[in-house]
Amino acid sequence: MPLFEMGAIVVLLLGLNVATLLRHSRRTSVSDTELFCELLFDVAALTGQLYFSGGAWNPFVSLYLLQVILGAVLFGPRIVWSLVGITALCFAGLTAFHRPMPLPRGGRPAFLDLHVQGMFICFLLVAVLLVFFVARISGNLAARDAGLAELRRRAVEEDHIVRMGLLASGAAHELGTPLATLSVILSDWRKMPALRADADMSAEMDEMQGQLDRCKAIVSGILVSAGEARGEGTVHTTQRRFFDEIAAEWREARGASGLVYENRFAQDIAIVSDLTLKQVVFNLLDNALEASAERIALTVEQLGEDLAVRITDDGPGFAPDVLARIGRPYVSTKERPGAGLGLFLTMNVVRKLGGQVEARNSEEHGRHGGASVTIRLPLASIEENTP
């Protein structure tokens, strides 16, 4: 047998595989055309090997079926039938054009024995390769289907968020008119001498004015988040000032003196923060306040190239079924309509910023542990790039 020519074909196939691996390491997506060309190279290599070893009389001619079966699994009908036609032409051509293989000594019976042995080896080879390749392909298809299912789930969640955003924006607009009316009435009351002379009434009007201003700030925050108050959605600040203000404002607004705030960031960096990030931290602190008995901790630190914001409490922690489905809409231990949307919105906002949310039960507070939620954001997504 012409071992030099057949060995050269094997070397070419090895080079093709090395080039394919190098290309795959740089880009994982593969087009149908590229994959079809790879199979054609295999068909050409097999045809060359068969040409130098008896042509169509070589028992390994059945290896053509391997390319056809793989094509049927991977491609649509047009490419598959093209592959069937090409392999059939190669098979037919090998019946007329090939290099004869010298028969072994002993005559035709010895040749038939050798042919049967070759057929058996070819059968084992095809069976093993088919199981290996089809299993790999099935695994890839299953991973693709899982990825598509995850994309569909995210699309549904984002549609849900859009609808809630439209509802919130509409409600904010509707609330603007009655809040403005109340503000005018309260301003008139404060100008009345009889009411101003009453110390108790004056104090209550001051309290009413403070709560009214807070309602206006909440409505403005909703409109900013919806993108309707342009120029007010981002804040140029530093990470230390940003989180210091969040901790102070939340303590004052909720009257939560038990908040333990610690900023472990090595250096104070300039950031461009969206107001939605502030709302995310507020929402997580509110959840911790509802679940906590005494202690809530807010910790800010740097983990590699990420900003980590951790909120822990000493409450009962997450139930196992809730923890397994954390971040899905309406998944919550709270027995009230609409519960569970806060963490759902939090995880989607953080995901839009390129980060992730990790929720777990902590063992820091005794047998019942407590809840711990960590936000990790790439510093590159919030750091201010100064020229």
N, C-alpha and C positions, 0 to 999 in steps of 0.2 A: 504493500500500500504506500502511496506517496505521502509519507509522514511530514515532510517539509511543508508541502502546500497545505495539508490539513491543519498542521500546527500554526501556520501563518493566519488561517481563518480564526482559530481559537484566540490568538494574540489580538487580532482586530476586535473580536467580541469583548475581550477583557478591556481593551482601550475604550470601547464604546460604553461599557459599564462604569468605568472610572470617570469618564466625562459626564455621564448621566448623574452620578453621585455628586460630583462637584457642582453641577448646575442645580441639582435639587437642594443642596445646602444653601444656595443663594436665593432660590425662589421655589416655593413649595407647590404652587399651582401648575398644573399640566393641562395643556389643551388637547382636544381630541386629535387634531392634526399631528401634534408632536408625538403622541402615544401611538398613533397609527404608523408613523414613520419608524418608530422604534420596533414595532412588530414586523414591519417590512424588512428591516435590517436582520432580524432574527430569521425570517423566512429565507432571505438571500444567503445568510450564513449556512443554514441547514441545507439549502439547495447546493451550495458549493461543496459541503462535506459529502453529500450523497453523490454528486457528480464524480468525485474522486474515489468512491467506494462502491461501485456497482449500480448506481442510478436507482431506478424504480424497483430493482430486485433486492435492494438492501432492506432488511426488515425494519430499520429505523425510519423508513419513509412515513410511518404512521405518526411521527412527531408533528407532521403538518396539522394534525387534528388539535394539538395543543394550542397553536396560534388561533385556529378558528374558534375554539371554545372560549378562549380568553377574549377574543373579539366580540363574541356573542354576549358575554357578560358585561363588557365595558362600553360598547358602542351601540349606535342605532342601526336600523336595518340597512341603510345605504352603505355604510362603511363595512358592515359584516359581510354583505353579499359581494362587495368588492374584494374583501379578503378571501372569500371562498373562491372567487374566480381566479385570483392570482395564484393561490396554492394549487388549484386544479391545473392551471396552465404549467406550473413548475413540475407537478407530478407527471403530466403528459409529456413535457419536454424531456424529462429524465429517462423516459422509455426509449427515446431515439438518440439522445445525446448524453453520453456518460463514458467514463473510463472503466472498462471491464475489470471486474475483480477476479484475480486468479483463483480457480477452484482448488480446494485442498486435495491432497492425495487421498485416494480411496474411492474416487468416483462420485456419482450423483448422490447416493444415500448419505455419504458423509456431509455433502453440501446441505442436504435437507435437514440433517441433525443440527448443523451450525445455524441454519436459517430459523429453525424452531427456537433454539436457544436465544438468538437475537430478538425474536418476537417476544419471548418471555421477558427479557431484560427491558425491551421497549415498553411493554405493558406496565411493568413495575415503575419505570421512569415516568411515564405519562400519568399514572395514577398518583404517585407521590407529588409530582409537580402540580397537578390539578388541585389536589387537596390543599397544598401549601398556598398556591396563588389565589384560589377561590376563597379560602379562609381569610387571607389578607385583604382581598377585595371586599368581602362581606363586612369585615371589621371597619374598613374605610367608609363604606356606604353607611354602616350603622352610626359611625361618628359624624358623618355629614348630616344624616337625618336628625341626630340629636342636636347638632348645631343649628339646623333649620328650625327645629321645634323651639329652641331657646330664642332664636331671632323672632319667631312668631309670637312667643310669650312676651318678649320685650316690646314688640310693636303694639300688642294689645294693652300692655301697661302704659306705654307712652300715649296711646289714644285715650286711655282713662285719665291720664294726667292732663292732657289737653282739654278734655271736657270739664274736669274739675277746675282748671285754670280759667276757662271761659265763664264757668258758673261763679267763681270767686270774683273775677273782674266785674261781671255784671252786678253782683251783690254789692261790691265796693262802690260802683257808680250809683246804685240805688240808695245806699246809705249816705252818700254825700249830701243829698238834699236835706233829709231830716236832721243830720248833724249840724249843717249850716244854720237851719232854723233854730235848733236848740241853742247854738252859740249866740245868735242874735238876741233871743229871749233872755238868756242868762246875762248877757251884757247889759240889757235894759234893766234887769233886776238889780244888778250891782250899782246902777246909777240912782236907784230910788233911795231917798234919804231915810225912809222908815226902815227899809231892809238893811241899809248900811249901818244904822244905829244899833241894830240887834247883833250883838257879838256872836251869839250862837248861829244865827242865820248867816252872818258874814262868813264864818268858818265853814259852814256847810256849802255855801256857794263857792268858796275857794276849792273845797274838795270836789264839787261838781265840775268846776272848770278844769281841774287836773285830770279827772276821769274823761272828760270830753276831749281834752287834748290828746290823751292816750288813745281814744277811739279814732281820732283823726290820724294819728301816727300809724295805727294799725291799717286803716284804709289806704293811706299813702303807701305803706309797705306792700300791700297787695297789688296796687297799681304798678309800683316799681318792679315787682317780681314778674308782672305780666308784660313789662316792657312799655308801659304807657306813660311813664314819667321819665323821659329821656334825660340823660346826663346825671341822674341821681342813683343809678343802679350799682355803680362801682365806687370804691373808696380807696384812695391812695394813702396808705398808712404803713405801719410796721407790724410785724406779727405780735410783738409784745404789747404794744398799745392796743391793737385790735382785740386780743383776748382779755387784757386787763379791763377794757371797757365792757366787754361782754359779761365778764364775771360781776363787775360792779353793777351794771344795769339790771342783770337778772336778779341779783340779791335784793336790790331796791324794789323792783317791780313785784317780786314774789314774796318779799319779806322772809327770805330763806337765809337765816344767819348761819345755818349748819353747813353751808357750802365751803369745802376746802379746795382752794385754787392754788395750783403750783405750775409755774412755767419753767421747765427744765431746758429750754432751748439754749444752746451754747452762745449764740449771738443773735442780736436783734436785726432782722433783715427787712428790707422794704418789700411790701407786697401790694398787689392790687386785688382787693377783696370785693366780691359780689355780696350784696345784701342777703342773697339766698343762703350763703354759708353761715351768716349770723343766725338766720332763722332755723337752719339745721341744728346748730348747737343749742339754741333756745328750746327747740322741740325735744331734743334728747334730755336736756336738763329738766324739762317739765315732766317727761315720762319718769325720770329718776325720782323726782319729787313726789309723784303719785305713789310710787312703789316703795319709797324709802321710809324707814322708821326714824332714823336720826341723822345719818351721815351721807352726804353726797360729795364726791371728789371729782374735780375737773383738772386733768393733767395734760399739759402740752409739752411735747418733746420731739426730737429729731431721730428718725429711724432710717439710717442710710440716706437715700435721696428723697425721703418722704417726710412730710409733716404729719405727726400722729397726735390726734386729740382723743383722749380717753375719758369716758364718763362712767363712774362706778357708783353703786349705791349698796346699802346694807339690807335691801328688801329680800323677798323670797326667791328672786331670780326668775329665769324663764322656765316655763314648763317644757318638758322634752318635746312634745308635739309642736309647740309654738317655736321652739328653737330650731327644729328641723325645717320649718317653713317660714323662717323669719324673713321679713321684707316683702311678703306677698300682701296684697290688699286685703284688709279686714281680717288679718290674722293677729289676734290679741287675746290676752287674758281678761281684758276689761269687758264687763257685761253691759255694754251700751252700744246703740247703733253708731256705725261709722268708726268704731274703734279699730286701730291697726293701720289707719291711713298715714299717721305721722311717720312711722319708721319706713313705710313703703315709699313715701315721698322723699324722705331723707336719703335712702339708698339710691334712688334714681337721680337725685340732684348730685350726689357725690360721684356717681358713675359718669354723669355728664362732664364732670370736672376731671375725669381720668383717674379717680381714686376708687377706694373700696371701703366697705363697712364690715367689721367683724363683730359679731355678737356672741357672747358666751356667758356661762355662769362662773362667778369667781368664788374662790374658797378663802377669801381674806377675812370674812366676817363670821366665822363659826360654822356650825353644821349646815345651816340653811344657805350659806354662801351669799350671793347677791348677784345682780346683773352688771355686766361690764360690756360697754359698746365702744369700739375704737374706730375712728375715722382716719384713714390714711390717704393723704393727698400728695401727689408729686409736687415738689417745691417748684419745678419748672412751670406748673400750671397756674401758680398764684404769685410767684416772685416777680417783682418789678425789674424790668431790664432797663437800666439807665445807660445812656450813651457815654 
